[in-house]
Amino acid sequence: MKSEAEIIEEVSRFAEEAVKHHDSGHGWSHIERVRRLALHIHDREGRGNRLIIELGALLHDVGDHKFSIHDGPAEIRRLLSGLGVDTGVIEEVVLINEEISFSKGKKPAPENIELQIVQDADRLDAMGAVGIARAFSYGGLRGREIYDPREKIFNPPLLPGTSSRSASTVHHFYDKLLMLKNLMNTDTGRKLASERHDFMLSYLDQFFREWNAEGDM
């Protein structure tokens, strides 16, 4: 029977390999940030199973449909069962992988605290300075315009899951990123999200002033 530290080490190696072909915003550095954020939220909240949270954070993007055709839950079950992880823990980690995505936001908030925490951590990494960098990186990868002023901005935005593709990366802020603050599950997540949300609003204000060539030249 492997120790928890040995399990985490092996799962970390697996996760790093699993996301090596993802873009930089969804690669290993993203996984590491989500893990650190999730463990920080867990420590502040004082709730949840730490092993499930850490494994869930490490494996939350396995089988991500944007980059992979593989069955994430099947890969997770195969990996963790081979490491001797308890079946109950495995299924909780699979639940995180299946339910973490933003499109699931149209569902009621999850009752599972481990899922709540990892979901908050993943959403926090889509906000603030890092979230802005990730948005434009992914937009460039997909050939998305920085901003298209011909397209209407929905503010307040559409409901989660109702917009399949943003017209531009700036539209993506209104279609998704600015919604995240109100989708946080935990008190700690809400506190962290507030600062990152305000930073994005400040960035957008500056963006539109520069886009429209306002102010001193």
MILUMFI-259033 format. One line per 3 residues: number of its first residue (from 1); their letters; for each residue x negated, z, y of N, C-alpha, C. Coordinates in Angstrom, 2 decimals. Layout:
<pts>
NUM = A = X:Z:Y:X:Z:Y:X:Z:Y | ...
</pts>
This chain:
<pts>
1 = MKS = -0.85:0.00:-1.20:0.00:0.00:0.00:-0.88:0.00:1.25 | -0.69:-0.99:2.10:-1.49:-1.09:3.32:-1.01:-0.08:4.35 | -1.93:0.37:5.18:-1.56:1.26:6.28:-0.86:0.44:7.36
4 = EAE = -0.17:1.14:8.28:0.50:0.43:9.38:-0.52:-0.32:10.22 | -1.70:0.27:10.44:-2.73:-0.40:11.23:-3.19:-1.69:10.56 | -3.33:-1.67:9.24:-3.73:-2.87:8.51:-2.64:-3.93:8.56
7 = IIE = -1.39:-3.49:8.46:-0.27:-4.44:8.55:-0.24:-5.11:9.92 | -0.38:-4.32:10.98:-0.38:-4.87:12.33:-1.53:-5.86:12.51 | -2.70:-5.52:11.97:-3.86:-6.41:12.10:-3.60:-7.75:11.42
10 = EVS = -3.06:-7.72:10.22:-2.80:-8.97:9.50:-1.67:-9.77:10.15 | -0.64:-9.09:10.61:0.46:-9.78:11.29:-0.02:-10.39:12.60 | -0.92:-9.71:13.30:-1.48:-10.24:14.54:-2.21:-11.55:14.27
13 = RFA = -3.00:-11.59:13.21:-3.72:-12.82:12.87:-2.75:-13.94:12.53 | -1.71:-13.60:11.77:-0.69:-14.60:11.42:-0.01:-15.13:12.67 | 0.39:-14.22:13.57:1.12:-14.62:14.78:0.26:-15.50:15.68
16 = EEA = -1.01:-15.15:15.82:-1.90:-15.96:16.66:-2.02:-17.38:16.11 | -2.13:-17.49:14.80:-2.20:-18.81:14.17:-0.88:-19.56:14.33 | 0.24:-18.85:14.24:1.56:-19.48:14.29:1.85:-20.11:15.64
19 = VKH = 1.28:-19.57:16.71:1.59:-20.08:18.06:0.44:-20.87:18.66 | -0.56:-21.24:17.86:-1.74:-21.88:18.44:-1.45:-23.26:19.01 | -0.36:-23.89:18.58:0.00:-25.20:19.11:1.08:-25.11:20.19
22 = HDS = 1.49:-23.91:20.55:2.44:-23.74:21.65:1.73:-23.97:22.98 | 2.48:-24.24:24.03:1.85:-24.36:25.34:1.34:-22.99:25.78 | 0.52:-22.97:26.84:-0.14:-21.72:27.23:0.85:-20.63:27.62
25 = GHG = 2.03:-21.01:28.09:3.03:-20.02:28.48:3.75:-19.39:27.31 | 3.63:-20.00:26.13:4.29:-19.47:24.94:3.29:-19.18:23.82 | 2.01:-19.13:24.17:0.96:-18.93:23.18:0.64:-17.47:22.94
28 = WSH = -0.59:-17.23:22.45:-0.98:-15.89:22.04:-0.99:-14.91:23.20 | -1.38:-15.34:24.38:-1.40:-14.42:25.52:0.01:-13.93:25.84 | 1.01:-14.81:25.67:2.41:-14.40:25.86:2.79:-13.34:24.82
31 = IER = 2.42:-13.57:23.57:2.73:-12.61:22.51:2.10:-11.25:22.81 | 0.85:-11.26:23.26:0.17:-10.00:23.57:0.85:-9.27:24.72 | 1.26:-10.01:25.74:1.94:-9.36:26.87:3.27:-8.76:26.44
34 = VRR = 4.02:-9.50:25.63:5.30:-8.98:25.15:5.08:-7.73:24.31 | 4.06:-7.74:23.48:3.77:-6.54:22.68:3.47:-5.35:23.58 | 2.60:-5.54:24.57:2.24:-4.43:25.46:3.45:-3.93:26.23
37 = LAL = 4.27:-4.85:26.73:5.47:-4.46:27.47:6.45:-3.72:26.56 | 6.63:-4.22:25.35:7.57:-3.59:24.42:7.13:-2.17:24.07 | 5.84:-1.99:23.83:5.35:-0.65:23.50:5.43:0.28:24.71
40 = HIH = 5.21:-0.28:25.90:5.36:0.53:27.12:6.81:0.98:27.28 | 7.76:0.06:27.09:9.18:0.43:27.20:9.53:1.47:26.14 | 9.05:1.27:24.93:9.30:2.24:23.85:8.79:3.62:24.24
43 = DRE = 7.58:3.68:24.79:7.02:4.98:25.18:7.85:5.64:26.28 | 8.31:4.84:27.25:9.10:5.39:28.36:10.49:5.80:27.91 | 11.08:5.01:27.05:12.45:5.29:26.60:12.48:6.40:25.54
46 = GRG = 11.41:6.51:24.78:11.37:7.51:23.72:12.35:7.25:22.60 | 12.66:5.97:22.38:13.63:5.62:21.35:13.11:4.45:20.52 | 13.60:4.34:19.30:13.29:3.20:18.46:12.12:3.43:17.53
49 = NRL = 12.03:2.57:16.54:10.97:2.61:15.54:9.80:1.78:16.05 | 8.66:2.44:16.28:7.52:1.76:16.90:7.01:0.59:16.05 | 6.98:0.76:14.73:6.49:-0.31:13.87:7.39:-1.54:13.96
52 = IIE = 8.70:-1.33:13.93:9.63:-2.46:14.04:9.45:-3.15:15.39 | 9.30:-2.37:16.44:9.13:-2.94:17.78:7.86:-3.77:17.86 | 6.76:-3.23:17.34:5.49:-3.97:17.44:5.52:-5.23:16.58
55 = LGA = 6.03:-5.12:15.36:6.13:-6.30:14.51:7.10:-7.32:15.11 | 8.20:-6.84:15.66:9.17:-7.74:16.28:8.58:-8.49:17.46 | 7.79:-7.79:18.27:7.14:-8.43:19.41:6.13:-9.48:18.95
58 = LLH = 5.35:-9.15:17.94:4.34:-10.08:17.43:4.96:-11.33:16.83 | 6.12:-11.19:16.21:6.71:-12.29:15.44:7.92:-12.92:16.12 | 8.21:-12.56:17.36:9.47:-13.01:17.96:9.53:-14.51:18.19
61 = DVG = 8.38:-15.18:18.30:8.38:-16.63:18.55:8.05:-17.46:17.31 | 7.94:-16.83:16.15:7.69:-17.59:14.92:8.90:-18.48:14.64 | 8.65:-19.78:14.46:9.75:-20.71:14.21:10.51:-21.11:15.46
64 = DHK = 9.95:-20.86:16.65:10.60:-21.24:17.91:10.94:-22.73:17.88 | 12.21:-23.06:18.06:12.67:-24.44:17.92:12.02:-25.38:18.92 | 11.49:-24.86:20.03:10.86:-25.72:21.03:9.54:-26.29:20.52
67 = FSI = 8.93:-25.63:19.54:7.60:-26.03:19.10:7.47:-26.18:17.58 | 8.45:-25.77:16.82:8.28:-25.69:15.37:9.53:-26.13:14.64 | 9.33:-26.72:13.47:10.45:-27.09:12.59:10.58:-26.09:11.44
70 = HDG = 9.72:-25.08:11.43:9.72:-24.11:10.33:10.83:-23.08:10.50 | 11.22:-22.48:9.40:12.25:-21.45:9.35:11.59:-20.11:9.64 | 11.74:-19.61:10.88:11.09:-18.38:11.28:11.44:-17.19:10.40
73 = PAE = 12.72:-16.90:10.19:13.09:-15.76:9.34:12.49:-15.83:7.94 | 12.48:-17.03:7.35:11.91:-17.17:6.00:10.42:-16.87:6.01 | 9.71:-17.37:7.04:8.28:-17.11:7.13:8.00:-15.62:7.32
76 = IRR = 8.82:-14.97:8.14:8.64:-13.54:8.39:8.88:-12.73:7.11 | 9.95:-13.06:6.40:10.23:-12.34:5.15:9.09:-12.52:4.14 | 8.59:-13.74:4.05:7.50:-14.01:3.10:6.23:-13.23:3.49
79 = LLS = 5.90:-13.25:4.76:4.71:-12.54:5.25:4.81:-11.04:5.01 | 5.88:-10.44:5.49:5.99:-8.98:5.47:6.21:-8.44:4.06 | 6.95:-9.17:3.25:7.13:-8.70:1.87:5.80:-8.74:1.13
82 = GLG = 4.97:-9.74:1.43:3.66:-9.83:0.82:2.73:-8.71:1.24 | 3.02:-8.11:2.39:2.22:-6.99:2.88:2.79:-5.64:2.44 | 3.87:-5.69:1.68:4.47:-4.45:1.17:5.32:-3.70:2.17
85 = VDT = 5.80:-4.40:3.20:6.64:-3.76:4.21:8.02:-3.49:3.62 | 8.60:-2.36:3.96:9.92:-1.97:3.49:10.97:-3.03:3.85 | 11.87:-3.29:2.92:12.89:-4.32:3.13:13.73:-4.06:4.37
88 = GVI = 14.08:-2.81:4.62:14.86:-2.48:5.81:14.13:-2.82:7.09 | 12.83:-2.56:7.13:12.02:-2.90:8.30:11.96:-4.42:8.46 | 11.76:-5.12:7.35:11.69:-6.59:7.41:12.95:-7.17:8.03
91 = EEV = 14.11:-6.70:7.61:15.36:-7.26:8.12:15.57:-6.94:9.59 | 15.08:-5.80:10.05:15.16:-5.48:11.48:14.26:-6.41:12.29 | 13.09:-6.74:11.75:12.17:-7.66:12.44:12.77:-9.07:12.46
94 = VLI = 13.37:-9.48:11.36:14.04:-10.78:11.31:15.17:-10.84:12.33 | 15.93:-9.77:12.46:17.01:-9.72:13.45:16.47:-9.98:14.86 | 15.34:-9.37:15.18:14.74:-9.58:16.50:14.41:-11.05:16.68
97 = NEE = 13.79:-11.67:15.68:13.42:-13.08:15.76:14.65:-13.97:15.95 | 15.73:-13.63:15.28:16.94:-14.46:15.33:17.73:-14.30:16.62 | 17.69:-13.11:17.21:18.61:-12.79:18.30:17.97:-12.64:19.67
100 = ISF = 16.67:-12.87:19.79:15.98:-12.54:21.03:16.20:-13.56:22.15 | 16.54:-14.79:21.81:16.50:-15.87:22.79:17.51:-15.69:23.91 | 17.22:-16.33:25.06:18.08:-16.25:26.24:19.47:-16.77:25.95
103 = SKG = 19.57:-17.80:25.10:20.89:-18.37:24.80:21.80:-17.36:24.12 | 21.20:-16.32:23.52:22.01:-15.27:22.92:22.59:-14.34:23.98 | 22.19:-14.55:25.24:22.66:-13.68:26.31:24.15:-13.76:26.55
106 = KKP = 24.79:-14.82:26.03:26.23:-14.92:26.20:26.97:-13.98:25.25 | 26.22:-13.41:24.29:26.80:-12.40:23.41:26.76:-11.04:24.08 | 27.54:-10.08:23.61:27.42:-8.71:24.13:26.01:-8.18:23.92
109 = APE = 25.59:-7.23:24.75:24.27:-6.63:24.61:24.10:-6.07:23.20 | 22.94:-6.28:22.59:22.74:-5.78:21.23:22.76:-4.26:21.16 | 23.23:-3.74:20.03:23.25:-2.29:19.83:21.93:-1.78:19.28
112 = NIE = 21.18:-2.65:18.64:19.92:-2.28:18.01:18.86:-2.02:19.08 | 18.33:-0.79:19.17:17.41:-0.43:20.24:16.09:-1.19:20.14 | 15.63:-1.46:18.92:14.38:-2.21:18.77:14.54:-3.63:19.32
115 = LQI = 15.66:-4.27:19.02:15.94:-5.59:19.58:16.08:-5.50:21.10 | 16.77:-4.51:21.60:16.91:-4.34:23.04:15.55:-4.28:23.73 | 14.64:-3.52:23.16:13.33:-3.31:23.78:12.50:-4.60:23.75
118 = VQD = 12.44:-5.28:22.61:11.64:-6.50:22.53:12.27:-7.60:23.37 | 13.58:-7.66:23.41:14.26:-8.64:24.25:13.94:-8.40:25.72 | 13.97:-7.15:26.15:13.59:-6.82:27.53:12.16:-7.26:27.82
121 = ADR = 11.25:-6.97:26.90:9.84:-7.32:27.10:9.66:-8.82:27.22 | 10.33:-9.58:26.37:10.24:-11.04:26.41:10.80:-11.58:27.71 | 11.91:-11.02:28.16:12.52:-11.48:29.41:11.66:-11.09:30.62
124 = LDA = 11.04:-9.94:30.57:10.16:-9.54:31.67:9.00:-10.50:31.83 | 8.50:-11.05:30.72:7.38:-11.98:30.81:7.80:-13.33:31.36 | 9.10:-13.57:31.47:9.61:-14.79:32.10:9.86:-14.59:33.59
127 = MGA = 9.56:-13.39:34.11:9.83:-13.05:35.50:8.53:-12.80:36.25 | 8.64:-12.66:37.58:7.49:-12.29:38.38:6.45:-13.39:38.46 | 5.22:-13.01:38.80:4.14:-13.98:39.00:3.83:-14.74:37.71
130 = VGI = 3.75:-14.02:36.60:3.48:-14.68:35.33:4.63:-15.60:34.95 | 5.85:-15.15:35.16:7.00:-15.98:34.85:7.03:-17.27:35.65 | 6.65:-17.20:36.92:6.58:-18.39:37.76:5.55:-19.37:37.19
133 = ARA = 4.36:-18.84:36.86:3.31:-19.69:36.29:3.77:-20.33:34.99 | 4.43:-19.55:34.15:4.92:-20.08:32.87:5.97:-21.16:33.08 | 6.85:-20.96:34.05:7.92:-21.92:34.29:7.36:-23.28:34.70
136 = FSY = 6.41:-23.28:35.62:5.86:-24.56:36.08:4.96:-25.19:35.02 | 4.28:-24.37:34.23:3.47:-24.90:33.13:4.36:-25.62:32.11 | 5.45:-24.98:31.72:6.34:-25.58:30.73:7.08:-26.78:31.33
139 = GGL = 7.46:-26.68:32.59:8.11:-27.81:33.23:7.22:-29.04:33.25 | 5.94:-28.84:33.55:5.00:-29.95:33.53:4.85:-30.54:32.14 | 4.81:-29.68:31.14:4.70:-30.14:29.75:5.87:-31.03:29.38
142 = RGR = 7.05:-30.69:29.87:8.26:-31.44:29.54:8.56:-32.57:30.53 | 7.67:-32.79:31.48:7.88:-33.86:32.45:8.99:-33.57:33.43 | 9.24:-32.32:33.69:10.32:-31.91:34.59:9.82:-31.94:36.03
145 = EIY = 10.67:-32.38:36.96:10.33:-32.37:38.38:10.10:-30.94:38.85 | 9.18:-30.77:39.82:9.01:-29.45:40.45:10.33:-29.03:41.09 | 10.90:-29.95:41.88:12.18:-29.68:42.53:12.85:-31.00:42.84
148 = DPR = 14.14:-31.09:42.63:14.91:-32.29:42.95:16.04:-31.89:43.89 | 15.87:-32.12:45.21:16.87:-31.68:46.18:18.21:-32.41:46.05 | 18.24:-33.49:45.29:19.50:-34.23:45.12:20.45:-33.51:44.17
151 = EKI = 19.90:-32.62:43.37:20.72:-31.91:42.39:21.20:-30.57:42.95 | 22.45:-30.27:42.71:23.05:-29.04:43.22:22.43:-27.82:42.53 | 22.18:-26.78:43.32:21.75:-25.49:42.78:22.97:-24.60:42.66
154 = FNP = 23.19:-24.06:41.48:24.32:-23.16:41.26:23.88:-21.74:41.56 | 24.43:-21.17:42.62:24.07:-19.81:43.01:25.33:-19.10:43.50 | 25.92:-18.18:42.72:25.37:-17.62:41.48:25.29:-18.66:40.37
157 = PLL = 24.37:-18.45:39.43:24.12:-19.44:38.39:25.23:-19.51:37.37 | 25.10:-20.49:36.48:26.03:-20.63:35.38:25.86:-19.49:34.39 | 26.82:-19.34:33.51:26.71:-18.31:32.48:25.60:-18.65:31.51
160 = PGT = 24.97:-17.65:30.89:23.92:-17.91:29.91:24.37:-18.88:28.83 | 23.50:-19.84:28.53:23.78:-20.75:27.44:24.64:-21.95:27.82 | 25.10:-22.04:29.10:25.99:-23.14:29.47:25.23:-24.31:30.08
163 = SSR = 23.97:-24.12:30.46:23.17:-25.20:31.01:22.09:-25.56:30.01 | 22.14:-26.77:29.46:21.21:-27.13:28.40:19.84:-27.49:28.94 | 19.76:-28.04:30.16:18.48:-28.43:30.71:18.56:-28.39:32.22
166 = SAS = 17.64:-27.66:32.84:17.63:-27.56:34.29:17.19:-28.88:34.90 | 17.72:-29.20:36.09:17.39:-30.46:36.75:15.94:-30.49:37.22 | 15.36:-29.34:37.50:13.96:-29.23:37.92:13.51:-27.82:37.59
169 = TVH = 12.21:-27.58:37.77:11.73:-26.22:37.50:12.31:-25.23:38.50 | 12.46:-25.61:39.75:13.07:-24.71:40.72:14.52:-24.43:40.33 | 15.24:-25.43:39.85:16.60:-25.18:39.37:16.60:-24.19:38.21
172 = HFY = 15.54:-24.21:37.41:15.44:-23.30:36.27:15.45:-21.84:36.72 | 14.94:-21.56:37.92:15.02:-20.20:38.44:16.48:-19.77:38.53 | 17.33:-20.65:39.03:18.75:-20.31:39.24:19.55:-20.40:37.95
175 = DKL = 19.13:-21.27:37.03:19.83:-21.41:35.76:19.51:-20.28:34.79 | 18.32:-19.65:34.97:17.91:-18.64:34.00:17.18:-17.46:34.63 | 16.05:-17.73:35.30:15.12:-16.64:35.64:15.73:-15.59:36.55
178 = LML = 16.56:-16.01:37.50:17.17:-15.04:38.41:18.33:-14.28:37.77 | 18.72:-14.70:36.58:19.78:-13.99:35.86:19.24:-12.82:35.05 | 17.94:-12.84:34.79:17.38:-11.92:33.80:17.48:-10.46:34.21
181 = KNL = 17.37:-10.18:35.50:17.42:-8.78:35.95:18.69:-8.09:35.47 | 19.80:-8.80:35.51:21.09:-8.21:35.13:21.36:-8.26:33.63 | 20.41:-8.79:32.87:20.57:-8.85:31.42:19.68:-7.86:30.69
184 = MNT = 18.99:-7.00:31.46:18.13:-6.02:30.82:18.96:-4.97:30.07 | 18.41:-4.51:28.97:19.11:-3.56:28.10:18.78:-2.11:28.37 | 17.55:-1.83:28.83:17.06:-0.46:28.95:16.82:-0.09:30.40
187 = DTG = 16.82:1.20:30.68:16.53:1.67:32.04:15.13:1.24:32.48 | 14.17:1.36:31.58:12.80:0.96:31.91:12.73:-0.54:32.18 | 13.40:-1.32:31.35:13.43:-2.76:31.57:14.04:-3.12:32.91
190 = RKL = 15.12:-2.45:33.28:15.76:-2.73:34.57:14.84:-2.39:35.73 | 14.11:-1.30:35.62:13.19:-0.89:36.69:12.07:-1.92:36.85 | 11.48:-2.33:35.75:10.40:-3.31:35.81:10.92:-4.67:36.29
193 = ASE = 12.13:-5.02:35.88:12.69:-6.31:36.25:12.98:-6.41:37.74 | 13.35:-5.30:38.36:13.71:-5.32:39.77:12.56:-5.81:40.64 | 11.37:-5.30:40.40:10.20:-5.71:41.18:9.88:-7.19:40.94
196 = RHD = 9.92:-7.61:39.70:9.61:-9.00:39.38:10.66:-9.95:39.95 | 11.91:-9.53:39.93:13.00:-10.33:40.51:12.78:-10.53:42.01 | 12.46:-9.45:42.71:12.23:-9.54:44.15:11.06:-10.46:44.47
199 = FML = 10.03:-10.44:43.63:8.88:-11.32:43.84:9.30:-12.78:43.71 | 10.15:-13.09:42.74:10.61:-14.46:42.58:11.44:-14.91:43.78 | 12.28:-14.03:44.31:13.06:-14.38:45.50:12.14:-14.67:46.68
202 = SYL = 11.11:-13.85:46.84:10.15:-14.07:47.92:9.43:-15.40:47.73 | 9.06:-15.70:46.50:8.39:-16.96:46.21:9.29:-18.14:46.56 | 10.56:-18.09:46.16:11.48:-19.19:46.44:11.69:-19.38:47.93
205 = DQF = 11.76:-18.28:48.68:11.89:-18.38:50.13:10.71:-19.13:50.72 | 9.51:-18.78:50.29:8.31:-19.46:50.77:8.28:-20.92:50.30 | 8.69:-21.15:49.06:8.70:-22.51:48.51:9.56:-23.44:49.36
208 = FRE = 10.78:-23.00:49.67:11.69:-23.87:50.42:11.22:-24.08:51.85 | 10.59:-23.07:52.44:10.05:-23.26:53.79:8.94:-24.31:53.78 | 8.09:-24.26:52.77:7.02:-25.24:52.68:7.56:-26.62:52.29
211 = WNA = 8.52:-26.64:51.37:9.10:-27.92:50.93:9.73:-28.65:52.12 | 10.40:-27.90:52.97:11.08:-28.49:54.13:10.18:-28.58:55.36 | 8.89:-28.24:55.18:7.90:-28.32:56.26:8.35:-27.53:57.47
214 = EGD = 8.82:-26.31:57.23:9.25:-25.45:58.32:8.09:-24.57:58.77 | 8.19:-24.04:59.97:7.18:-23.12:60.48:6.02:-23.85:61.12 | 4.95:-23.11:61.39:3.78:-23.68:62.05:3.09:-24.68:61.14
217 = M = 2.67:-25.78:61.68:1.97:-26.82:60.93:0.49:-26.75:61.24
</pts>
